[in-house]
């Protein structure tokens, strides 16, 4: 067992897909498959169940992931233990507040793991070298590097009567308690599309707070699909309002990007996260 196999295992565990994990690790799919097979043989247990859409971690993988993650983190810490302080390249990124947690982690990990970069995060309207934003927030003087496209879906309390429907219409939401998201970049659109009898029951300051309110049964929220991905506390349904957002890196066209930003842009262009699809969850979960 070596550290590379553990890194490959962690990538597959996160992506739930061998091809996506291989791209993230910059190796071929056969190489990452062989590494997982070797690891399974060494541990004497299956770590993933293969299916047509990817892989699913076994109970053994769930247990092993915490151990593997700790070893990887400690190995990375050991590499930096005796590294002499050097001049670091500053990089300031403005983040849209409606980004989902898994994609944000995946975007920032290469930067936080680079000892040569001093990363600073600010709000999307603050001065920054670049911004991670929805394309409809792009300024006239900015270039845009697309990262992923995702649709909007309805997040419902699991026991809500509307979970009996596979797809919701705007008329279904008339008179239903809704949770508004105060930082939603599509709020104006949904305000026009919403029925006249729409009832906001709460205004959420963050995506996590919105999901917590939905799970508590306060109301329904219309959110980007990435926000509800892998959230077992809420039910997810498609909506008949076909709204999608394209998220990407926006940076000034008026000034040349710094070396740190150039490297980040090049990395993003080589490795674009796939847009995850949230299933309608016919079981209501």
Secondary structure, DSSP 8 states (H G I E B T S, - for coil): --HHHHHHHHHHHHHS-HHHHHHHHTS-HHHHHHHHHHHHHHHTS--EEEETTEEEE-HHHHHHHHHHHHHHHHHHHHHHHT------EEEEEEE-TT--HHHHHHHHHHHHT-TTEEEEEEETTS--SEEEEEGGG--TTEEEEEEEEEEEEEEEETT-GGGGSSEE-GGGGTT-EEEEETT-TTHHHHHHHS-TT-EEEEEESSHHHHHHHHHTTS-BEEEEHHHHTT-TTEEEEEESS--EEEEEEEEESSS---HHHHHHHHHHHH-----------TT--
